[in-house]
Amino acid sequence: MRNAFKILCATLVAGCLLQRAHATEPCLPSPCSGANQAIDTARCRGLADWVATGTITRVVHHVQGEPVFKDFADFTFTVHASEKGAMKPGREIRFQVGWCQNWLQLPKDTSGTFRFYGLPLPSDSGVPGQYLYFERAAATHSG
């Protein structure tokens, strides 16, 4: 009887985990994707409400294991220079990595300068912003 109970519990747990894995809905391709699903930064720049370079700080990792295997980190982006839109230097924007929105995870090394392609910022500063894409600022870009 005891073994039957253990087997039943193990089966239920496995079934729940499997169902949870299948419950994760796929995301649409990035709107910045071009040919072969590669990121097209010129396209991304055109879609973005603002583009700015700056630094990533105040990273708080929220690593999830099976079945997701993703770090839903919270972090702050501090603007150093605006390339599109009216982003003032020194402005801090809070972001959180998500599943389909803010899909791109932070690199292990967040030192240095990054370029963010952002959507309109929420009026409530307590709500995380949304980005289409980001890259190291040293990366070449078109547009």
N, C-alpha and C positions, 0 to 999 in steps of 0.2 A: 504493500500500500504506500509506504514511504517513497519507494523508487518511482512508483506511478505518479505520485504528486510532484516529485522533482522533474520528471520528464514532461509532465503537463506544464509546469511553470517555465521550464526552459523553452518549450515549444511556443508558449504564449509570448515570451520575451523576444524570441527570434522572429516570430511573426510580426510583432509590433515594430521591431527595428527594420525589417524588410519593408513593411508598409510605409514607414517613415521615409525610407530611402526612395521609394517610388513616388512619394507624395511631393518631393521637391520638383517643382515645375521648371522646365527649361526656359532660359531667357532668350529674348530676341537678340539677334546680332547687334553689336554696338552701332549706333548711328554714324560713327566715325569710320566704320569698316568700308573698305574699298574692294578691289579685286582680291580674290582668294582670302577674304576675311582679314586682310592686313589693314592696320590702322592707317588712314589717309589723313595726315595732320592738316592739310589744306582744307579738306572737307570738314574736319572737326572745328577748325578756326571759323569757318563760315557758319556752322551751326551754333557755336558758342555765343552766349550773351557777353561773356568777358573772357579774356586771356591774360594771365599775369604770371610773372616769375616771382619766386620767393622760397621760403624755407618751411620745412615740416618739423614741428615740435610737439611736445606734450602727447606723445604716442602712448595709448593704453591699449594693449593687445587683448583680444577676446578670441583666442584660438579655439576652434571647434573641431573635434575629431570626427570619427565615423558618424554618419555617412557623408558629411559635408566636406571636411578637410579644408577649412578656410579660416582666415584670421579676419574677424569683423572689427578691426581696430578703430578706435576713436583717435582723432588727431586734429591738430590745428595747423592751418596754412597761413603764414604771415607774408603779405604782399610786399615785395621790394620794388617792383616796377610793373606798370600796366602796359600791355601790348594791344589790347582791344577793350573797349568799355571804360568806365570811369572808376577804376579801382585805385584808391589812394594808398600810397606806400604806408606801411605800418598797420594796415587793416588786417585783423585776424578773422579767419573763417574756420568754423568748426565743421569737420566732416566725420562721417562714419562709413566704413566700408560696408556694403550691403550685398545682397544676392544678385539682383538684376540692376538696381540703381547703385551707383558708386561701386561697380563690380570689380574694378581693378584694385588688387591688394597692394599694400605698401611693400617696397623692397626691404630686404633685411637691413641694408645701409640707407638710412634716410638723411645722411649728412649731405651738404651741398645745396645747390639751387635746383628747383624743379619748375616746370612750366605746367600750369593747370588751365584746362579748357572748361569753363564753368557755365552752368545754367543760371537763370535769374535767382538771386539770393532771396530766401524767405524773409519776410518783414519781422518775424519773431526770431531774435538772435539765439533763442534756446533750441530752435529746430536746426538740425544739421543741414548744410548746403549740399548741392548736388554737382558732381563733375561728370563730364563726358569722358575725359581721359586726362592723364598726366604723364609727364616724361621728365627725365633729367634735362635741365636747361641747356646743357652742353650738346644735347642731341640736335642734329640738323633737322630743320623743318622747312616745309614749303609754304608759301602764302605770303 
